[in-house]
Amino acid sequence: MLSKVSICGRNHWLPAKRLASGFVLLGAFFASCNGSAEQPAAPVQFNRDIRPILSDKCFSCHGIGSEDPAADLRLDQFEAATESAIVPGDVEASEVVARIESDDPDSIMPPPDSHKELSPEEIKLIRQWIQQGAGYEDHWAYQPMRRASSVDAKLPLSKQIDQITASRFEQAGMKPAGPADPVTLIRRLSFDLTGLPPTLDQVKAFQAKHDRQAIEALVDQYLASPAYGERMAMYWLDLVRYADTVGYHGDQNVSQSPYRDYVIQSFHRNIRYDQFVREQLAGDLLPDATLQQKVASGYNRLNQTTEEGGSQAKEYLAIYFADRVRNVSQVFLGSTMGCAQCHDHKYDPFTAKDFYSFGAFFADLQEVGVYSNRGRPPMMRVPTAEQQQQIKGLEQEIADAEAKQPELRAELLTKLAAWEGEAAKQIGVAVEVEKPWVDDALLVQAPTNGDWRFIAGDEKAGIPVHSGTKVRRQQSGELVQHYFDRSKQPLTVTDDTVFYSWVYIDPKNPAKALMLQINNGDWSHRKVWGSDDIVFGRTDKSGPAYFRAGALPATGQWTRLTVSAKEVGLKSGDKVSGMAFTQFAGKVFWDDAGYVDTDGVPAAIAKTLQTPKEKRDDTQQQNLITYYLESQDAWKDWKQQVQTLKDQRQRVEAMAPQTVVSVSGKARPIRILPRGNWLDESGPIVQPAVPEFMGQLEVGSERASRLDLADWICQPDNPLTARTMVNRVWALLFGRGIYTSLDDMGGQGTYPSDVELLDTLALEFIESGWDVKQLVREIVLTDAYQRSSLASAEWLQADAFNDKFARQGRFPLMAEMVRDNALQISGLLVDQVGGGSVRPYQPAGYYAQLNFPRRKYQADQGGNQYRRGVYTHWQRTFLHPMLKAFDAPSREECTAARARSNTPLQALVLLNDPTFIEAARVYAQRIMKHTPQQDDRMVWAFENAVSRQPSDEIKQTLKDVYQAHLAHYRDHPEAVAELLAQGQQPVDESLNAAELAAWTGVARVILNLHELTTRY
Amino acid sequence: MIRRTFLRRTGIGSIALASLLRADQAGADQTAAGPGNLGGGALLSANHHPPRVRRVIHLCMAGGPSHLETFDYKPTLQKLDGKPMPKSVTEGQPIAQLQGRELKVLGPQHQFKASGESGLMISEVFPQISGLADQMCVINSLHTEQINHDPAHTFFNTGTAISGRPSMGSWVLYGLGSETENLPGFIVLTSEGGGQSQPISSRQWHSGFLPSRHQGVQMYSTGSPVHYVKNPNGVSDPLQRNVVDAVSKINSLRDGSLQDPEIATRLAAYEMAFRMQSSIPELTDMSDEPQHVIDAYGCTPGDGSFGSNCLQARRLAERGVRFIQLYHRGWDHHGGVKNGVATTAKLVDQGTAALVKDLQQRGMLEETLIVWGGEFGRTPMAQGSGRDHHIKGFSMWMAGGGIKGGMNYGQTDEFGYNAVEDKVHVRDFHATMLHLLGIDHMRLSYKFQGLDFRLTGVEPAKVIKPILA
């Protein structure tokens, strides 16, 4: 695959040719940090110091994408900028300086109406930069990755990280924070790697032994657990905006949980990151794509879709298109291409053409603009492991049953001659039997359409009945019908088959025409009585698709309408699975309907019987045998057995969850939409292409595919892919990225606080074979990772944002983990991996604003109530209020970094959400049963949750809570009953109820502690 | 048994509260301009210019009310009833459910009458609202960019159809802060009836990329009025207080070794949560409202009707809630527009009028901006007996502080199809609303994905000066 793509050397990635001269050495760049702008000698670095200023304050008018670079001045390129505005080395001669320092509103830059201003520090930096030669650099993210020059690349990555960061501290003359204490460290590792708290046993063992060997063993244990896959998936699912609903308008459910499980398993099994990327973007295009690779390709279709009536398909295709470009560029390339939907990007070298060419890679996806019927085809069934097992078992049983056929057949054929004698005697004795499909109910399993209400007969009310007690009344001023089709019990047609339906035409309000219609896969088998008012199949000449029977039957009496197979063009062997009852105008009662079976010997068989055996041809003999076998009970039983097994298999298959997938078809033409306007078709058609400034794919005359795109993304010299991923992994483990704008490494993003560190990680990641677990492992084994997160006042002053990683970060746990934590502590957590999404308790009526259809939320019963947060049903327009309060995103768009808030709504959740009340109640039971002694209970309850022994004061506080609650509950048994009735878990009757209620109070205090929602 | 609250005893509460309400750090223009109405947690250090109002009540008529049966008087349209719509008007224009159908004019289905001293022409379906004519500024030339309900709501609330951007209420709260410590600063109530209830997403009041405490909080008429604001069953107020105090005490004790500034914020959050637990029942218990007030609103308090929500809105306004949105889902009249509009109008008419008058009597109207309107209007063309979605020209009205009453602004063409005079884009409405709140829409921004985002976005937007008093 890679051979299709050509990159002519690394400089190819550079957006422009020129290189700055007389420039600062990378190794020296940390010297100029905090406040050093005061010293004239400090070297200024363009990308770190100057580009952010110019990009934010100047480029929108004097930059790459501005449609009319003001006064023909571009400040984003050395040549253009130094033509007149900037004189390298001469500050006073530089017009730029005169302008930014001007007092004159007509000449000051940026102009007042831009509402942008330069700070004195920024002006000073620009002056220094010009003084030092006004050197430019290409934007860092598009330059080739370079290792830290001072570090031995043969060392393990963890060592390299520590050497690089240590050199920064040295330069700054500061000491890093000391190592975290063992409890903090094990909690950190446990939350970071599994999303769950450590068990008390793990904590105790680690406290006893926490040398490097013990740490490595612990890390390996965590990385090997499926919980690691779930934890990583929580983050990945934010990026790709995975949800369980379509997002727009009615926000209907859509089944794609197999994709979620694919992500979990991919991290768990540690598949190569480049493979992970390929499978998601183009799993369906891989040679011999596996089921899981097809599931992975569902990524391309996770975007929001609509089922809103009146939506224009074309508009929504344009919306989905843009959504996808935004997401793919953000997820895999850390770039925000969204701006280029309407115009060339103002800050990055992405053009509008790039935007549409990039989206054109996905023009082959089979999709529609407006979906309907709660489905989002193409979809695929994905049997679970258990279902695959069941299917396998059933297939074996089917094979076993079918293998019995020859023996049974042979045995029955020994009695054929005797039967022939008997049968010959029955010739001519025909007995006709009606076999109803409908009589007081639909007797076959089949989907229906139209009004299928069965009403009770009532002569006085003028409701006649022919058979049974009920009848269907069909009344209209015009064309009306009801029908069933796709019956699970189809009839095999013979030459003699006759269909029937009993009808009663109301004499006061007669119909103009009646029609019976038979379905053998299509509906073109019609017989009509009365007028030509029914349009279906209407032709001038009577024929099988519109067979005119003549006049209507008399009104006011029951009549049997019949249709012979031949009249309507049905052939022997056709399978009939549907019947339609149509009328034009009037009131008609429809009663029993079905087919007529003749229980006598059919004519063809009779003829064969009357022919001596030696004169029969093969077909005659075969038909005779078939007829004979079909009439034998043993044969019927055997057939029924096989059919039952097949039905079972089909039922299992039908129960397998569906998932949206990518299916490639003919690519639709993609045009550049001027200003993003989908109604404007004047733009040129574009072919799939990567952003022009990053090179081009060599695919010859072939149209480049999604797989080509994926291959290009995963090229080892793509400067964006690995940097994006390692920075995000770093952010998961430190609470901030090496550059903090996790979703944007473009010109408006933040400059990495340590480019060498970032690039070393990226290159090692690629060289390791894109090994994510290895990356995580190496990072958590560093001193940097294992430092305390306590910041000394000195460090807070010198490095408020922790740019040098001289201490660890501290940050709130993800919403899902807040839930998991409470469930784990209480012992409620059900750690089943994968499966359909689940529904925790949720306030009633929360979905009241949804419609089409209206939704009623049913909390799960049993084990599914206690699953990890990653499995919670993700309703995009109404995300579960607990998840929402703790900053989980709606997943309408890519989220690379969740908001971090600390709000009263979170307090309300932890205090009052039934999930947390039940967890507290069950935890109380656990506390009481675990430890007999009152005092020890207090210690254990705290320690089991927080991993630390409570101080005496904390113990006393908890005791006070217990006493206060116990006193209250002893006097209020009704309150005890109310408290303990919450949640589905049974109450342990062996425990004293008032005490249990009081312990629930203690447990609630513990589950509300700040420490339990924070990762230190 | 009730222990004195730890917070009150130690005085940590007020310090921590300040940190909970601390301004966001995501730089924007903070230059001062004049006396302000800034509350806790405001981004702006002062208003950009003197504000005319301190709060907004948005009566969101969800589903798209027909302007032709409500506020856009088109006597000539009646004469064209049943005639084909000229192709020159409709060709190449976005269209929703009438795609591919024959387009015929449907004349106005209700009479209009001159109302108030100003003689504003208002449909007879609004006997009560028409009594407000001299306070209302009706904009007849509004236009938007999205023709389906969901994206059109998103557009009206956030200025773009792309999901994930903050709603206007969140922007306002972000800029001005909250005036209450006991309630969320942005509250949403919903009701429905009178027509097809189109779904509404919580995206419409979401804070998007702004800090999540600026998000709108939904209040409910049944169950807990705000999620999780009721004590758990079997837990009395004193016990709940006891839990909160113990949590705060242990958090503070642990802070000795953790040294985490977020703990102070957490203490304040619990304090505020506890206050919400008592202030919300007090808020939703409307038994202190005199009968004549209840009669004026024509509702049973707390019944979930639009009228009850209007009464609730007044109570929220009194308590310092900055942005109040009342959605009434029931204006989507694809068929039977005559009866449909009349039915839905009846459900909102009295409550709307009562709210405006009530605020006026309490001297609060002049510091409140009332906004009444939907996400789009409806076609002059018939869809059977109804009308389809329409975005090229429709109506809304405003009343309250800083708004000239008794006037129409802008016009549509003779069909009521295109806004042709003094056109008002949704962005212009946003700019005007912010202006009345003392905010320059160009100077309230938030850095996200490398860009300075604004409610009014990057396309031009203007304050509608002629409607300002």
Interface residues (C-beta under 8 A of the other chain):
Chain A: D113 H115 G247 Y248 H249 G250 D251 Q304 T306 E308 G309 G310 S311 Q312 E315 I319 T336 G338 C339 Y347 L679 S741 D743 D744 G746 G747 Q748 G749 L790 A791 R810 P812 P843 A844 G845 Y846 A848 Q849 L850 N851 F852 R876 T877 F878 L879 P881 K884 D887 S890 E892 E893 A899 S901 N902 T903 P904 L905 Q906 A907 L908 V909 L911 N912 D913 P914 I917 S951 E953 I954 T957 L958 D960 V961 A964 H965 A967 H968 H972 A975 V976 A977 E978 L979 L980 A981 Q982 A997 G1001 R1004 V1005 N1008 L1009 H1010 E1011 T1014 Y1016
Chain B: M1 R3 L20 D29 G92 P94 I95 A96 Q97 Q99 I147 N148 H149 D150 P151 A161 I162 S163 G164 P184 T190 S197 Q198 P199 I200 S201 S202 R203 H206 F209 P211 S212 R213 V217 Y220 T222 G223 S224 V226 H227 Y228 V229 K230 N231 P232 N233 G234 V235 S236 P238 L239 Q240 N242 V243 V244 A246 V247 K249 I250 N251 L253 R254 L258 Q259 D260 E262 I263 T265 R266 A269 Y270 M272 A273 F274 M276 Q277 Y327 R329 D388 H389 M442 R443 S445 Q449 G450 L451
